[in-house]
Amino acid sequence: MDPNEQAQALAEQTLRSTRERLESLEALPTAEHVAVFDTLHQELSGVLGALDQGAGAPEQPRYPR
């Protein structure tokens, strides 16, 4: 897989995972939403940084898939 394909796969995986986590917010109390948003922001920033640098995949997310 070339670097562009790897970047595309990483972006798709990240988008899928982010959508799932955002959809799960409905089951959480509103007070817990901020923690989810903060975690997602950190993880998305890491992925964008890795894509900008052309590095492969960033560290694996700390949440279950």
mmJSON file of the N, C-alpha and C atoms, coordinates in Angstrom:
{"data_MODEL":{"atom_site":{
"group_PDB":["ATOM","ATOM","ATOM","ATOM","ATOM","ATOM","ATOM","ATOM","ATOM","ATOM","ATOM","ATOM","ATOM","ATOM","ATOM","ATOM","ATOM","ATOM","ATOM","ATOM","ATOM","ATOM","ATOM","ATOM","ATOM","ATOM","ATOM","ATOM","ATOM","ATOM","ATOM","ATOM","ATOM","ATOM","ATOM","ATOM","ATOM","ATOM","ATOM","ATOM","ATOM","ATOM","ATOM","ATOM","ATOM","ATOM","ATOM","ATOM","ATOM","ATOM","ATOM","ATOM","ATOM","ATOM","ATOM","ATOM","ATOM","ATOM","ATOM","ATOM","ATOM","ATOM","ATOM","ATOM","ATOM","ATOM","ATOM","ATOM","ATOM","ATOM","ATOM","ATOM","ATOM","ATOM","ATOM","ATOM","ATOM","ATOM","ATOM","ATOM","ATOM","ATOM","ATOM","ATOM","ATOM","ATOM","ATOM","ATOM","ATOM","ATOM","ATOM","ATOM","ATOM","ATOM","ATOM","ATOM","ATOM","ATOM","ATOM","ATOM","ATOM","ATOM","ATOM","ATOM","ATOM","ATOM","ATOM","ATOM","ATOM","ATOM","ATOM","ATOM","ATOM","ATOM","ATOM","ATOM","ATOM","ATOM","ATOM","ATOM","ATOM","ATOM","ATOM","ATOM","ATOM","ATOM","ATOM","ATOM","ATOM","ATOM","ATOM","ATOM","ATOM","ATOM","ATOM","ATOM","ATOM","ATOM","ATOM","ATOM","ATOM","ATOM","ATOM","ATOM","ATOM","ATOM","ATOM","ATOM","ATOM","ATOM","ATOM","ATOM","ATOM","ATOM","ATOM","ATOM","ATOM","ATOM","ATOM","ATOM","ATOM","ATOM","ATOM","ATOM","ATOM","ATOM","ATOM","ATOM","ATOM","ATOM","ATOM","ATOM","ATOM","ATOM","ATOM","ATOM","ATOM","ATOM","ATOM","ATOM","ATOM","ATOM","ATOM","ATOM","ATOM","ATOM","ATOM","ATOM","ATOM","ATOM","ATOM","ATOM","ATOM","ATOM","ATOM"],
"id":[1,2,3,4,5,6,7,8,9,10,11,12,13,14,15,16,17,18,19,20,21,22,23,24,25,26,27,28,29,30,31,32,33,34,35,36,37,38,39,40,41,42,43,44,45,46,47,48,49,50,51,52,53,54,55,56,57,58,59,60,61,62,63,64,65,66,67,68,69,70,71,72,73,74,75,76,77,78,79,80,81,82,83,84,85,86,87,88,89,90,91,92,93,94,95,96,97,98,99,100,101,102,103,104,105,106,107,108,109,110,111,112,113,114,115,116,117,118,119,120,121,122,123,124,125,126,127,128,129,130,131,132,133,134,135,136,137,138,139,140,141,142,143,144,145,146,147,148,149,150,151,152,153,154,155,156,157,158,159,160,161,162,163,164,165,166,167,168,169,170,171,172,173,174,175,176,177,178,179,180,181,182,183,184,185,186,187,188,189,190,191,192,193,194,195],
"type_symbol":["N","C","C","N","C","C","N","C","C","N","C","C","N","C","C","N","C","C","N","C","C","N","C","C","N","C","C","N","C","C","N","C","C","N","C","C","N","C","C","N","C","C","N","C","C","N","C","C","N","C","C","N","C","C","N","C","C","N","C","C","N","C","C","N","C","C","N","C","C","N","C","C","N","C","C","N","C","C","N","C","C","N","C","C","N","C","C","N","C","C","N","C","C","N","C","C","N","C","C","N","C","C","N","C","C","N","C","C","N","C","C","N","C","C","N","C","C","N","C","C","N","C","C","N","C","C","N","C","C","N","C","C","N","C","C","N","C","C","N","C","C","N","C","C","N","C","C","N","C","C","N","C","C","N","C","C","N","C","C","N","C","C","N","C","C","N","C","C","N","C","C","N","C","C","N","C","C","N","C","C","N","C","C","N","C","C","N","C","C","N","C","C","N","C","C"],
"label_atom_id":["N","CA","C","N","CA","C","N","CA","C","N","CA","C","N","CA","C","N","CA","C","N","CA","C","N","CA","C","N","CA","C","N","CA","C","N","CA","C","N","CA","C","N","CA","C","N","CA","C","N","CA","C","N","CA","C","N","CA","C","N","CA","C","N","CA","C","N","CA","C","N","CA","C","N","CA","C","N","CA","C","N","CA","C","N","CA","C","N","CA","C","N","CA","C","N","CA","C","N","CA","C","N","CA","C","N","CA","C","N","CA","C","N","CA","C","N","CA","C","N","CA","C","N","CA","C","N","CA","C","N","CA","C","N","CA","C","N","CA","C","N","CA","C","N","CA","C","N","CA","C","N","CA","C","N","CA","C","N","CA","C","N","CA","C","N","CA","C","N","CA","C","N","CA","C","N","CA","C","N","CA","C","N","CA","C","N","CA","C","N","CA","C","N","CA","C","N","CA","C","N","CA","C","N","CA","C","N","CA","C","N","CA","C","N","CA","C","N","CA","C","N","CA","C","N","CA","C"],
"label_alt_id":[null,null,null,null,null,null,null,null,null,null,null,null,null,null,null,null,null,null,null,null,null,null,null,null,null,null,null,null,null,null,null,null,null,null,null,null,null,null,null,null,null,null,null,null,null,null,null,null,null,null,null,null,null,null,null,null,null,null,null,null,null,null,null,null,null,null,null,null,null,null,null,null,null,null,null,null,null,null,null,null,null,null,null,null,null,null,null,null,null,null,null,null,null,null,null,null,null,null,null,null,null,null,null,null,null,null,null,null,null,null,null,null,null,null,null,null,null,null,null,null,null,null,null,null,null,null,null,null,null,null,null,null,null,null,null,null,null,null,null,null,null,null,null,null,null,null,null,null,null,null,null,null,null,null,null,null,null,null,null,null,null,null,null,null,null,null,null,null,null,null,null,null,null,null,null,null,null,null,null,null,null,null,null,null,null,null,null,null,null,null,null,null,null,null,null],
"label_comp_id":["MET","MET","MET","ASP","ASP","ASP","PRO","PRO","PRO","ASN","ASN","ASN","GLU","GLU","GLU","GLN","GLN","GLN","ALA","ALA","ALA","GLN","GLN","GLN","ALA","ALA","ALA","LEU","LEU","LEU","ALA","ALA","ALA","GLU","GLU","GLU","GLN","GLN","GLN","THR","THR","THR","LEU","LEU","LEU","ARG","ARG","ARG","SER","SER","SER","THR","THR","THR","ARG","ARG","ARG","GLU","GLU","GLU","ARG","ARG","ARG","LEU","LEU","LEU","GLU","GLU","GLU","SER","SER","SER","LEU","LEU","LEU","GLU","GLU","GLU","ALA","ALA","ALA","LEU","LEU","LEU","PRO","PRO","PRO","THR","THR","THR","ALA","ALA","ALA","GLU","GLU","GLU","HIS","HIS","HIS","VAL","VAL","VAL","ALA","ALA","ALA","VAL","VAL","VAL","PHE","PHE","PHE","ASP","ASP","ASP","THR","THR","THR","LEU","LEU","LEU","HIS","HIS","HIS","GLN","GLN","GLN","GLU","GLU","GLU","LEU","LEU","LEU","SER","SER","SER","GLY","GLY","GLY","VAL","VAL","VAL","LEU","LEU","LEU","GLY","GLY","GLY","ALA","ALA","ALA","LEU","LEU","LEU","ASP","ASP","ASP","GLN","GLN","GLN","GLY","GLY","GLY","ALA","ALA","ALA","GLY","GLY","GLY","ALA","ALA","ALA","PRO","PRO","PRO","GLU","GLU","GLU","GLN","GLN","GLN","PRO","PRO","PRO","ARG","ARG","ARG","TYR","TYR","TYR","PRO","PRO","PRO","ARG","ARG","ARG"],
"label_asym_id":["A","A","A","A","A","A","A","A","A","A","A","A","A","A","A","A","A","A","A","A","A","A","A","A","A","A","A","A","A","A","A","A","A","A","A","A","A","A","A","A","A","A","A","A","A","A","A","A","A","A","A","A","A","A","A","A","A","A","A","A","A","A","A","A","A","A","A","A","A","A","A","A","A","A","A","A","A","A","A","A","A","A","A","A","A","A","A","A","A","A","A","A","A","A","A","A","A","A","A","A","A","A","A","A","A","A","A","A","A","A","A","A","A","A","A","A","A","A","A","A","A","A","A","A","A","A","A","A","A","A","A","A","A","A","A","A","A","A","A","A","A","A","A","A","A","A","A","A","A","A","A","A","A","A","A","A","A","A","A","A","A","A","A","A","A","A","A","A","A","A","A","A","A","A","A","A","A","A","A","A","A","A","A","A","A","A","A","A","A","A","A","A","A","A","A"],
"label_entity_id":["1","1","1","1","1","1","1","1","1","1","1","1","1","1","1","1","1","1","1","1","1","1","1","1","1","1","1","1","1","1","1","1","1","1","1","1","1","1","1","1","1","1","1","1","1","1","1","1","1","1","1","1","1","1","1","1","1","1","1","1","1","1","1","1","1","1","1","1","1","1","1","1","1","1","1","1","1","1","1","1","1","1","1","1","1","1","1","1","1","1","1","1","1","1","1","1","1","1","1","1","1","1","1","1","1","1","1","1","1","1","1","1","1","1","1","1","1","1","1","1","1","1","1","1","1","1","1","1","1","1","1","1","1","1","1","1","1","1","1","1","1","1","1","1","1","1","1","1","1","1","1","1","1","1","1","1","1","1","1","1","1","1","1","1","1","1","1","1","1","1","1","1","1","1","1","1","1","1","1","1","1","1","1","1","1","1","1","1","1","1","1","1","1","1","1"],
"label_seq_id":[1,1,1,2,2,2,3,3,3,4,4,4,5,5,5,6,6,6,7,7,7,8,8,8,9,9,9,10,10,10,11,11,11,12,12,12,13,13,13,14,14,14,15,15,15,16,16,16,17,17,17,18,18,18,19,19,19,20,20,20,21,21,21,22,22,22,23,23,23,24,24,24,25,25,25,26,26,26,27,27,27,28,28,28,29,29,29,30,30,30,31,31,31,32,32,32,33,33,33,34,34,34,35,35,35,36,36,36,37,37,37,38,38,38,39,39,39,40,40,40,41,41,41,42,42,42,43,43,43,44,44,44,45,45,45,46,46,46,47,47,47,48,48,48,49,49,49,50,50,50,51,51,51,52,52,52,53,53,53,54,54,54,55,55,55,56,56,56,57,57,57,58,58,58,59,59,59,60,60,60,61,61,61,62,62,62,63,63,63,64,64,64,65,65,65],
"pdbx_PDB_ins_code":[null,null,null,null,null,null,null,null,null,null,null,null,null,null,null,null,null,null,null,null,null,null,null,null,null,null,null,null,null,null,null,null,null,null,null,null,null,null,null,null,null,null,null,null,null,null,null,null,null,null,null,null,null,null,null,null,null,null,null,null,null,null,null,null,null,null,null,null,null,null,null,null,null,null,null,null,null,null,null,null,null,null,null,null,null,null,null,null,null,null,null,null,null,null,null,null,null,null,null,null,null,null,null,null,null,null,null,null,null,null,null,null,null,null,null,null,null,null,null,null,null,null,null,null,null,null,null,null,null,null,null,null,null,null,null,null,null,null,null,null,null,null,null,null,null,null,null,null,null,null,null,null,null,null,null,null,null,null,null,null,null,null,null,null,null,null,null,null,null,null,null,null,null,null,null,null,null,null,null,null,null,null,null,null,null,null,null,null,null,null,null,null,null,null,null],
"Cartn_x":[0.853,0.0,0.902,0.659,1.491,1.057,1.868,1.553,0.197,-0.197,-1.501,-2.638,-2.496,-3.521,-3.573,-2.405,-2.355,-3.035,-2.77,-3.391,-4.903,-5.348,-6.788,-7.434,-6.788,-7.325,-7.38,-6.338,-6.315,-7.433,-7.618,-8.672,-10.054,-10.279,-11.577,-11.827,-10.809,-10.933,-11.21,-10.511,-10.696,-12.095,-12.568,-13.91,-14.971,-14.836,-15.788,-15.817,-14.649,-14.539,-15.103,-14.807,-15.308,-16.824,-17.386,-18.851,-19.488,-18.903,-19.443,-19.421,-18.323,-18.215,-19.168,-19.362,-20.32,-21.746,-22.052,-23.387,-23.65,-22.61,-22.773,-23.047,-22.898,-23.136,-24.565,-25.505,-26.909,-27.123,-26.297,-26.445,-25.752,-25.001,-24.254,-24.946,-24.76,-25.261,-24.534,-25.218,-24.647,-23.33,-23.221,-21.998,-20.774,-20.964,-19.844,-19.458,-20.225,-19.939,-18.617,-18.314,-17.094,-15.861,-15.819,-14.665,-14.518,-15.635,-15.591,-15.081,-15.599,-15.153,-13.666,-13.197,-11.779,-10.907,-11.297,-10.538,-10.535,-11.695,-11.775,-10.912,-10.927,-10.117,-8.636,-8.172,-6.768,-6.429,-7.293,-7.03,-7.069,-8.046,-8.132,-6.936,-6.495,-5.311,-4.081,-3.958,-2.844,-2.878,-4.049,-4.19,-3.874,-4.413,-4.134,-2.649,-2.012,-0.577,0.202,-0.192,0.482,0.272,-0.937,-1.214,-0.435,-0.334,0.412,1.89,2.43,3.851,4.147,3.109,3.326,3.77,3.707,4.052,2.938,3.215,2.188,1.085,0.664,-0.42,0.119,-0.662,-0.259,-0.412,-0.103,-0.303,-1.731,-1.906,-3.251,-4.107,-5.365,-6.255,-6.354,-6.652,-6.712,-8.084,-9.016,-10.374,-10.638,-11.545,-11.85,-12.588,-12.431,-13.108,-14.238],
"Cartn_y":[-1.174,0.0,1.243,2.144,3.349,4.363,5.379,6.348,7.035,7.336,7.973,7.033,5.761,4.775,4.601,4.603,4.491,5.688,6.874,8.08,8.032,7.582,7.482,6.472,5.33,4.304,4.825,5.531,6.097,7.122,7.972,8.987,8.341,7.306,6.621,5.929,5.253,4.57,5.582,6.697,7.735,8.323,8.59,9.142,8.179,6.908,5.884,5.817,5.753,5.656,6.905,8.07,9.321,9.374,8.991,8.978,8.051,6.872,5.916,6.51,7.151,7.724,8.887,9.693,10.799,10.275,9.21,8.616,8.045,7.603,7.018,8.075,9.345,10.406,10.399,9.975,9.96,9.115,8.094,7.194,7.728,8.801,9.349,10.576,10.801,12.05,13.234,14.333,15.515,15.94,15.8,16.201,15.415,14.238,13.413,13.699,14.503,14.8,15.539,16.44,17.237,16.347,15.337,14.431,13.707,13.299,12.628,13.6,14.828,15.829,16.128,16.257,16.528,15.396,14.166,13.012,12.949,13.144,13.133,14.236,15.4,16.508,16.147,15.571,15.173,14.114,13.126,12.042,12.538,13.379,13.917,14.816,15.581,16.423,15.566,14.45,13.539,12.925,12.527,11.939,12.983,14.187,15.244,15.577,15.603,15.85,14.768,13.525,12.413,12.49,12.825,12.943,14.106,15.215,16.372,16.058,15.26,14.926,13.779,13.133,11.998,10.763,10.834,9.667,8.65,7.424,6.388,6.651,5.659,5.792,6.363,7.195,7.673,6.555,6.868,5.878,5.369,4.133,3.565,4.307,4.556,5.216,4.407,5.087,4.435,3.901,3.974,3.508,2.231,1.405,0.164,0.457,-0.401,-0.262,-1.227],
"Cartn_z":[0.0,0.0,0.0,-0.944,-1.013,0.055,0.298,1.359,1.193,-0.033,-0.239,0.133,-0.205,0.163,1.675,2.316,3.771,4.427,3.908,4.458,4.282,3.11,2.852,3.802,4.003,4.903,6.339,6.753,8.106,8.277,7.284,7.36,7.437,6.633,6.649,7.98,8.502,9.793,10.906,10.872,11.881,11.811,10.611,10.437,10.951,10.613,11.073,12.596,13.185,14.641,15.325,14.77,15.342,15.283,14.165,14.04,15.071,15.245,16.22,17.628,17.961,19.307,19.495,18.465,18.573,18.685,17.958,18.052,19.44,20.114,21.447,22.519,22.186,23.166,23.685,22.863,23.284,24.533,24.703,25.846,27.103,26.965,28.103,28.674,29.966,30.548,29.892,29.761,29.109,29.748,31.044,31.747,31.277,30.721,30.258,28.808,28.113,26.711,26.54,27.452,27.331,27.292,28.129,28.153,26.816,26.233,24.929,23.87,23.873,22.899,23.053,24.281,24.514,23.981,24.259,23.789,22.267,21.665,20.201,19.596,20.192,19.682,19.694,20.794,20.89,19.847,19.703,18.762,17.318,16.992,15.631,15.321,16.292,16.094,15.807,16.521,16.288,14.902,14.459,13.124,12.06,12.21,11.232,11.193,12.347,12.387,11.665,11.862,11.192,9.682,9.269,7.834,7.224,7.946,7.448,7.287,8.183,8.149,7.202,6.701,5.825,6.583,7.912,8.722,8.577,8.836,8.766,9.76,10.441,11.418,12.723,13.389,14.711,15.732,16.975,18.033,17.986,18.375,18.392,19.406,19.076,20.037,21.323,22.411,23.712,24.043,23.136,23.401,22.614,23.085,22.353,21.063,20.101,18.802,18.721],
"occupancy":[1.0,1.0,1.0,1.0,1.0,1.0,1.0,1.0,1.0,1.0,1.0,1.0,1.0,1.0,1.0,1.0,1.0,1.0,1.0,1.0,1.0,1.0,1.0,1.0,1.0,1.0,1.0,1.0,1.0,1.0,1.0,1.0,1.0,1.0,1.0,1.0,1.0,1.0,1.0,1.0,1.0,1.0,1.0,1.0,1.0,1.0,1.0,1.0,1.0,1.0,1.0,1.0,1.0,1.0,1.0,1.0,1.0,1.0,1.0,1.0,1.0,1.0,1.0,1.0,1.0,1.0,1.0,1.0,1.0,1.0,1.0,1.0,1.0,1.0,1.0,1.0,1.0,1.0,1.0,1.0,1.0,1.0,1.0,1.0,1.0,1.0,1.0,1.0,1.0,1.0,1.0,1.0,1.0,1.0,1.0,1.0,1.0,1.0,1.0,1.0,1.0,1.0,1.0,1.0,1.0,1.0,1.0,1.0,1.0,1.0,1.0,1.0,1.0,1.0,1.0,1.0,1.0,1.0,1.0,1.0,1.0,1.0,1.0,1.0,1.0,1.0,1.0,1.0,1.0,1.0,1.0,1.0,1.0,1.0,1.0,1.0,1.0,1.0,1.0,1.0,1.0,1.0,1.0,1.0,1.0,1.0,1.0,1.0,1.0,1.0,1.0,1.0,1.0,1.0,1.0,1.0,1.0,1.0,1.0,1.0,1.0,1.0,1.0,1.0,1.0,1.0,1.0,1.0,1.0,1.0,1.0,1.0,1.0,1.0,1.0,1.0,1.0,1.0,1.0,1.0,1.0,1.0,1.0,1.0,1.0,1.0,1.0,1.0,1.0,1.0,1.0,1.0,1.0,1.0,1.0],
"B_iso_or_equiv":[0.0,0.0,0.0,0.0,0.0,0.0,0.0,0.0,0.0,0.0,0.0,0.0,0.0,0.0,0.0,0.0,0.0,0.0,0.0,0.0,0.0,0.0,0.0,0.0,0.0,0.0,0.0,0.0,0.0,0.0,0.0,0.0,0.0,0.0,0.0,0.0,0.0,0.0,0.0,0.0,0.0,0.0,0.0,0.0,0.0,0.0,0.0,0.0,0.0,0.0,0.0,0.0,0.0,0.0,0.0,0.0,0.0,0.0,0.0,0.0,0.0,0.0,0.0,0.0,0.0,0.0,0.0,0.0,0.0,0.0,0.0,0.0,0.0,0.0,0.0,0.0,0.0,0.0,0.0,0.0,0.0,0.0,0.0,0.0,0.0,0.0,0.0,0.0,0.0,0.0,0.0,0.0,0.0,0.0,0.0,0.0,0.0,0.0,0.0,0.0,0.0,0.0,0.0,0.0,0.0,0.0,0.0,0.0,0.0,0.0,0.0,0.0,0.0,0.0,0.0,0.0,0.0,0.0,0.0,0.0,0.0,0.0,0.0,0.0,0.0,0.0,0.0,0.0,0.0,0.0,0.0,0.0,0.0,0.0,0.0,0.0,0.0,0.0,0.0,0.0,0.0,0.0,0.0,0.0,0.0,0.0,0.0,0.0,0.0,0.0,0.0,0.0,0.0,0.0,0.0,0.0,0.0,0.0,0.0,0.0,0.0,0.0,0.0,0.0,0.0,0.0,0.0,0.0,0.0,0.0,0.0,0.0,0.0,0.0,0.0,0.0,0.0,0.0,0.0,0.0,0.0,0.0,0.0,0.0,0.0,0.0,0.0,0.0,0.0,0.0,0.0,0.0,0.0,0.0,0.0],
"pdbx_formal_charge":[null,null,null,null,null,null,null,null,null,null,null,null,null,null,null,null,null,null,null,null,null,null,null,null,null,null,null,null,null,null,null,null,null,null,null,null,null,null,null,null,null,null,null,null,null,null,null,null,null,null,null,null,null,null,null,null,null,null,null,null,null,null,null,null,null,null,null,null,null,null,null,null,null,null,null,null,null,null,null,null,null,null,null,null,null,null,null,null,null,null,null,null,null,null,null,null,null,null,null,null,null,null,null,null,null,null,null,null,null,null,null,null,null,null,null,null,null,null,null,null,null,null,null,null,null,null,null,null,null,null,null,null,null,null,null,null,null,null,null,null,null,null,null,null,null,null,null,null,null,null,null,null,null,null,null,null,null,null,null,null,null,null,null,null,null,null,null,null,null,null,null,null,null,null,null,null,null,null,null,null,null,null,null,null,null,null,null,null,null,null,null,null,null,null,null],
"auth_seq_id":[1,1,1,2,2,2,3,3,3,4,4,4,5,5,5,6,6,6,7,7,7,8,8,8,9,9,9,10,10,10,11,11,11,12,12,12,13,13,13,14,14,14,15,15,15,16,16,16,17,17,17,18,18,18,19,19,19,20,20,20,21,21,21,22,22,22,23,23,23,24,24,24,25,25,25,26,26,26,27,27,27,28,28,28,29,29,29,30,30,30,31,31,31,32,32,32,33,33,33,34,34,34,35,35,35,36,36,36,37,37,37,38,38,38,39,39,39,40,40,40,41,41,41,42,42,42,43,43,43,44,44,44,45,45,45,46,46,46,47,47,47,48,48,48,49,49,49,50,50,50,51,51,51,52,52,52,53,53,53,54,54,54,55,55,55,56,56,56,57,57,57,58,58,58,59,59,59,60,60,60,61,61,61,62,62,62,63,63,63,64,64,64,65,65,65],
"auth_comp_id":["MET","MET","MET","ASP","ASP","ASP","PRO","PRO","PRO","ASN","ASN","ASN","GLU","GLU","GLU","GLN","GLN","GLN","ALA","ALA","ALA","GLN","GLN","GLN","ALA","ALA","ALA","LEU","LEU","LEU","ALA","ALA","ALA","GLU","GLU","GLU","GLN","GLN","GLN","THR","THR","THR","LEU","LEU","LEU","ARG","ARG","ARG","SER","SER","SER","THR","THR","THR","ARG","ARG","ARG","GLU","GLU","GLU","ARG","ARG","ARG","LEU","LEU","LEU","GLU","GLU","GLU","SER","SER","SER","LEU","LEU","LEU","GLU","GLU","GLU","ALA","ALA","ALA","LEU","LEU","LEU","PRO","PRO","PRO","THR","THR","THR","ALA","ALA","ALA","GLU","GLU","GLU","HIS","HIS","HIS","VAL","VAL","VAL","ALA","ALA","ALA","VAL","VAL","VAL","PHE","PHE","PHE","ASP","ASP","ASP","THR","THR","THR","LEU","LEU","LEU","HIS","HIS","HIS","GLN","GLN","GLN","GLU","GLU","GLU","LEU","LEU","LEU","SER","SER","SER","GLY","GLY","GLY","VAL","VAL","VAL","LEU","LEU","LEU","GLY","GLY","GLY","ALA","ALA","ALA","LEU","LEU","LEU","ASP","ASP","ASP","GLN","GLN","GLN","GLY","GLY","GLY","ALA","ALA","ALA","GLY","GLY","GLY","ALA","ALA","ALA","PRO","PRO","PRO","GLU","GLU","GLU","GLN","GLN","GLN","PRO","PRO","PRO","ARG","ARG","ARG","TYR","TYR","TYR","PRO","PRO","PRO","ARG","ARG","ARG"],
"auth_asym_id":["A","A","A","A","A","A","A","A","A","A","A","A","A","A","A","A","A","A","A","A","A","A","A","A","A","A","A","A","A","A","A","A","A","A","A","A","A","A","A","A","A","A","A","A","A","A","A","A","A","A","A","A","A","A","A","A","A","A","A","A","A","A","A","A","A","A","A","A","A","A","A","A","A","A","A","A","A","A","A","A","A","A","A","A","A","A","A","A","A","A","A","A","A","A","A","A","A","A","A","A","A","A","A","A","A","A","A","A","A","A","A","A","A","A","A","A","A","A","A","A","A","A","A","A","A","A","A","A","A","A","A","A","A","A","A","A","A","A","A","A","A","A","A","A","A","A","A","A","A","A","A","A","A","A","A","A","A","A","A","A","A","A","A","A","A","A","A","A","A","A","A","A","A","A","A","A","A","A","A","A","A","A","A","A","A","A","A","A","A","A","A","A","A","A","A"],
"auth_atom_id":["N","CA","C","N","CA","C","N","CA","C","N","CA","C","N","CA","C","N","CA","C","N","CA","C","N","CA","C","N","CA","C","N","CA","C","N","CA","C","N","CA","C","N","CA","C","N","CA","C","N","CA","C","N","CA","C","N","CA","C","N","CA","C","N","CA","C","N","CA","C","N","CA","C","N","CA","C","N","CA","C","N","CA","C","N","CA","C","N","CA","C","N","CA","C","N","CA","C","N","CA","C","N","CA","C","N","CA","C","N","CA","C","N","CA","C","N","CA","C","N","CA","C","N","CA","C","N","CA","C","N","CA","C","N","CA","C","N","CA","C","N","CA","C","N","CA","C","N","CA","C","N","CA","C","N","CA","C","N","CA","C","N","CA","C","N","CA","C","N","CA","C","N","CA","C","N","CA","C","N","CA","C","N","CA","C","N","CA","C","N","CA","C","N","CA","C","N","CA","C","N","CA","C","N","CA","C","N","CA","C","N","CA","C","N","CA","C","N","CA","C","N","CA","C","N","CA","C"],
"pdbx_PDB_model_num":[1,1,1,1,1,1,1,1,1,1,1,1,1,1,1,1,1,1,1,1,1,1,1,1,1,1,1,1,1,1,1,1,1,1,1,1,1,1,1,1,1,1,1,1,1,1,1,1,1,1,1,1,1,1,1,1,1,1,1,1,1,1,1,1,1,1,1,1,1,1,1,1,1,1,1,1,1,1,1,1,1,1,1,1,1,1,1,1,1,1,1,1,1,1,1,1,1,1,1,1,1,1,1,1,1,1,1,1,1,1,1,1,1,1,1,1,1,1,1,1,1,1,1,1,1,1,1,1,1,1,1,1,1,1,1,1,1,1,1,1,1,1,1,1,1,1,1,1,1,1,1,1,1,1,1,1,1,1,1,1,1,1,1,1,1,1,1,1,1,1,1,1,1,1,1,1,1,1,1,1,1,1,1,1,1,1,1,1,1,1,1,1,1,1,1]
}}}
